[in-house]
Amino acid sequence: MLDTIGEYNLVALIGLGSGLLLGLAARLGRFCTLGAIEDALYGGSTVRLRMWGIAIGLAVMGSFGLMAMGLLVDTETYYLGIRWMPLASVAGGLVFGYGMALSGNCGYGAIARLGGGDLRSFVIVLVMGVSTFVVLSGPLAPLRDFLFPQRPVTTEVAPGIAHQLGAMTGLSVNLIGMVLGGLIVAGSAASAAVWEKPARLFWAAAVGFSVVLAWAGTSWVAHHGFEALPVVSHSFAAPLGESILWWMTGSARPLSFAVGSVTGVWAGAFVGSLIKGHFRWEACEDPRELRRQIFGAALMGAGAVVALGCSIGQGLSAFSLLAFSAPVTFAAIFAGAALGLRQLIVGFQPAE
């Protein structure tokens, strides 16, 4: 297979296939980070937030299952191979969450809306992709590296919850991970409202499966190929910038998982919008709204680089490995989004 397709093309296909599930889940399952937070804070419903929990729990169980079978090496993943910086998780998460509220979408949500014909999201995708690379490897990279240096792990135990518990108790890390994943699923599904529409459970499971599929596929290629490609799963910060670069210079650079993932989400959302009959072209008519979305997208790109991931990268992919950074970053994203939503909905004046 590797000889026929090529390693770069194969990882791109893995990103495309697993990304399709994410795109369909966004459109058909209404799987959305900001929407889940907004529902919980202002809509009186935690159903979509619980869908997130189910997706996370299943992804945790699947990822540690892969580790138990020898199909995934934890230390080869970015989130368990980089030293955790608590301040970076909090600061980056807050900035990302606030920017997400201003933009009305995270990177993943913007791609999904673009698949439905929302041209405003095209601006968010472009600005966020450029902002990410400005902070990651552009003019602001030296400052970012000075404040939040990304260094490889030097300790024997990986910076993960299951790994630390395993070192403390002597129990199997993979068993601990699968048990914790099962507990997350059980706690998230413990609501009658979640079970009212079985489709919600299906799409939550599809999202979790897409993360596991990405880990399994890229790990297989990394172990059987010769190109030393990274073992990755979905994230939508740096991959946006990487996809933009590929579309501009594709003849000079190979395909990647990131390009496949972004394309897959867009394609899945496009198909999903056609199935639902929701596809329509939309544009921004209010300059103030566009200004707010551009500023929010720029904040998201910067925040994601500092936090080592976005709402999907940390909220799903890193969480699937139970990396220390995941719950801290996710909580910070929630807090930042809550602050931004309060500003947009009720302002910062004290309630009377």
Buried (B, 14 or more C-beta within 10 A) or exposed (E): EBEEEBBBBBBBBBBBBBBBBBBBBBBBBBBBBBBBBBBBBEEEBBBBBBBBBBBBBBBBBBBBBBBBEEBBBBEBBBBBBBEBBEEBBBBBBBBBBBBBBBBBBBBBBBBBBBBBBBEBBBBBBBBBBBBBBBBBBBEBBEEBBEEBEBEEBEEEEBBBBBBBBBBEEEEBBBEBBBBBBBEBBEEBBEBEEBEEEEEBBEBBBBBBBBBBBBBBBBBBBBEEBEEEBBBBBBBBBBBBBBBBBBEEEEEEEBBBBBBBBBBBBBBBBBBBBEEEEEBEEEEBEEEEEBEBBBBBBBBBBBBBBBBBBBBBBBBBBBBBBBBBBBBBBBBBBBBBBBBBBBEEEEEEEEEE
